[in-house]
């Protein structure tokens, strides 16, 4: 069920799931960038479309799984772990990503650059909307921790089905994604139990995964996947499929690179844009008559491996701040007063937060 990494204990299939998700995210951006540069589609395009209904829903579902472990901590501690942590990396990588774009924009002046960076605090650059949204999800969920789960889920589902479109990426993505994050938080015990059942029934799980893959593909092919209600169902079913598939892989100990990648998924998410762009430009300008799909795979591999190498070689150096939040950007910790075991009838138990069995499952706040 678990694999050790130093003093931390991690849930093996969760890291497998995160590993798949980050690969799918990077592959999508890499493939679309290559296709735009070459002016033609690649054979990977169909796979990218097939994964679209569940790629981000699973990321957010997994993101909410461990929130029950920290949600009742004092606000100061909670804000440090769940808000300031991501605020630091969002601001840092907004500067790293945004400054070169603005500096090399034709006709840009210093005031325009400052204005663009300031506006990014409201409308995040590119892929950083995910880092921007996570602390909002954490704060909203803690504020709603005493609300009825059914009511919150219903309202979140209605927001997703409504397909809200505004000038704000944050508003749109919140409406579209929060239902998955909240479900991961509210139904964590059931999700872990589902993963165990998938392990215990390998043949049935494989058959169900095959059926899901076909149905998901047909929904995408015939344009049903984006429809209101259908996208919500496909998102949840697809997230469940990733959980089951990851549980099987973890049990068989196949592809050990996936959990290692999943444990460092945020590192890749923060830094993949630069090697992705550089590798794509180099390949396009090389003049090689390369297949577009193969080029996209090379770009994907570079965009994933370079951030991991950066993390390794900056550790313990002056550049460690790129992936490690410095001490001056931390709030003082308050002593935890939460009881070790929940009593029957506790508020958290009525909300469905109580774990079916006790384990020290705590994800590190370090990348």
ChimeraX attribute file (.defattr): number of C-alpha atoms within 10 A of each C-alpha:
attribute: neighborCount
match mode: 1-to-1
recipient: residues
	/A:1	10
	/A:2	13
	/A:3	14
	/A:4	10
	/A:5	10
	/A:6	6
	/A:7	7
	/A:8	12
	/A:9	16
	/A:10	20
	/A:11	19
	/A:12	23
	/A:13	28
	/A:14	24
	/A:15	24
	/A:16	28
	/A:17	28
	/A:18	28
	/A:19	22
	/A:20	21
	/A:21	24
	/A:22	23
	/A:23	21
	/A:24	19
	/A:25	19
	/A:26	22
	/A:27	25
	/A:28	21
	/A:29	21
	/A:30	27
	/A:31	27
	/A:32	18
	/A:33	18
	/A:34	26
	/A:35	19
	/A:36	11
	/A:37	13
	/A:38	12
	/A:39	10
	/A:40	10
	/A:41	15
	/A:42	19
	/A:43	13
	/A:44	19
	/A:45	16
	/A:46	14
	/A:47	14
	/A:48	18
	/A:49	15
	/A:50	20
	/A:51	20
	/A:52	22
	/A:53	26
	/A:54	23
	/A:55	23
	/A:56	20
	/A:57	27
	/A:58	27
	/A:59	24
	/A:60	24
	/A:61	26
	/A:62	25
	/A:63	20
	/A:64	23
	/A:65	21
	/A:66	18
	/A:67	23
	/A:68	22
	/A:69	17
	/A:70	16
	/A:71	20
	/A:72	16
	/A:73	17
	/A:74	15
	/A:75	15
	/A:76	12
	/A:77	21
	/A:78	20
	/A:79	18
	/A:80	18
	/A:81	20
	/A:82	21
	/A:83	20
	/A:84	18
	/A:85	21
	/A:86	21
	/A:87	18
	/A:88	20
	/A:89	21
	/A:90	22
	/A:91	18
	/A:92	16
	/A:93	18
	/A:94	20
	/A:95	16
	/A:96	15
	/A:97	19
	/A:98	18
	/A:99	16
	/A:100	11
	/A:101	14
	/A:102	19
	/A:103	14
	/A:104	9
	/A:105	11
	/A:106	8
	/A:107	8
	/A:108	12
	/A:109	12
	/A:110	10
	/A:111	9
	/A:112	13
	/A:113	18
	/A:114	13
	/A:115	12
	/A:116	17
	/A:117	21
	/A:118	14
	/A:119	12
	/A:120	19
	/A:121	14
	/A:122	13
	/A:123	18
	/A:124	23
	/A:125	20
	/A:126	13
	/A:127	14
	/A:128	19
	/A:129	18
	/A:130	20
	/A:131	22
	/A:132	22
	/A:133	21
	/A:134	21
	/A:135	19
	/A:136	15
	/A:137	21
	/A:138	22
	/A:139	17
	/A:140	13
	/A:141	21
	/A:142	18
	/A:143	11
	/A:144	12
	/A:145	19
	/A:146	12
	/A:147	12
	/A:148	11
	/A:149	17
	/A:150	11
	/A:151	10
	/A:152	18
	/A:153	17
	/A:154	12
	/A:155	14
	/A:156	22
	/A:157	19
	/A:158	18
	/A:159	18
	/A:160	23
	/A:161	18
	/A:162	13
	/A:163	17
	/A:164	14
	/A:165	12
	/A:166	10
	/A:167	8
	/A:168	12
	/A:169	17
	/A:170	18
	/A:171	14
	/A:172	16
	/A:173	18
	/A:174	22
	/A:175	21
	/A:176	23
	/A:177	24
	/A:178	27
	/A:179	24
	/A:180	27
	/A:181	25
	/A:182	25
	/A:183	21
	/A:184	25
	/A:185	24
	/A:186	26
	/A:187	21
	/A:188	24
	/A:189	19
	/A:190	14
	/A:191	20
	/A:192	20
	/A:193	13
	/A:194	16
	/A:195	21
	/A:196	17
	/A:197	14
	/A:198	22
	/A:199	21
	/A:200	14
	/A:201	11
	/A:202	15
	/A:203	11
	/A:204	12
	/A:205	18
	/A:206	16
	/A:207	11
	/A:208	14
	/A:209	18
	/A:210	13
	/A:211	12
	/A:212	16
	/A:213	16
	/A:214	12
	/A:215	13
	/A:216	22
	/A:217	20
	/A:218	14
	/A:219	19
	/A:220	20
	/A:221	13
	/A:222	8
	/A:223	10
	/A:224	16
	/A:225	23
	/A:226	16
	/A:227	12
	/A:228	14
	/A:229	17
	/A:230	14
	/A:231	22
	/A:232	24
	/A:233	14
	/A:234	23
	/A:235	25
	/A:236	19
	/A:237	18
	/A:238	23
	/A:239	24
	/A:240	20
	/A:241	24
	/A:242	25
	/A:243	26
	/A:244	27
	/A:245	21
	/A:246	27
	/A:247	29
	/A:248	23
	/A:249	20
	/A:250	25
	/A:251	14
	/A:252	11
	/A:253	12
	/A:254	13
	/A:255	11
	/A:256	12
	/A:257	10
	/A:258	25
	/A:259	27
	/A:260	16
	/A:261	23
	/A:262	23
	/A:263	21
	/A:264	20
	/A:265	23
	/A:266	19
	/A:267	21
	/A:268	24
	/A:269	20
	/A:270	23
	/A:271	22
	/A:272	25
	/A:273	19
	/A:274	16
	/A:275	19
	/A:276	25
	/A:277	17
	/A:278	13
	/A:279	21
	/A:280	24
	/A:281	15
	/A:282	11
	/A:283	17
	/A:284	16
	/A:285	9
	/A:286	10
	/A:287	8
	/A:288	8
	/A:289	9
	/A:290	11
	/A:291	10
	/A:292	21
	/A:293	17
	/A:294	14
	/A:295	21
	/A:296	28
	/A:297	17
	/A:298	18
	/A:299	28
	/A:300	25
	/A:301	19
	/A:302	21
	/A:303	28
	/A:304	24
	/A:305	14
	/A:306	17
	/A:307	24
	/A:308	17
	/A:309	11
	/A:310	17
	/A:311	20
	/A:312	12
	/A:313	12
	/A:314	15
	/A:315	14
	/A:316	11
	/A:317	8
	/A:318	8
	/A:319	13
	/A:320	16
	/A:321	16
	/A:322	20
	/A:323	23
	/A:324	19
	/A:325	18
	/A:326	12
	/A:327	9
	/A:328	6
	/A:329	12
	/A:330	15
	/A:331	15
	/A:332	10
	/A:333	13
	/A:334	12
	/A:335	9
	/A:336	11
	/A:337	9
	/A:338	12
	/A:339	7
	/A:340	7
	/A:341	9
	/A:342	14
	/A:343	11
	/A:344	10
	/A:345	9
	/A:346	11
	/A:347	14
	/A:348	17
	/A:349	13
	/A:350	13
	/A:351	17
	/A:352	17
	/A:353	22
	/A:354	22
	/A:355	18
	/A:356	12
	/A:357	6
	/A:358	9
	/A:359	9
	/A:360	10
	/A:361	13
	/A:362	14
	/A:363	15
	/A:364	12
	/A:365	12
	/A:366	12
	/A:367	14
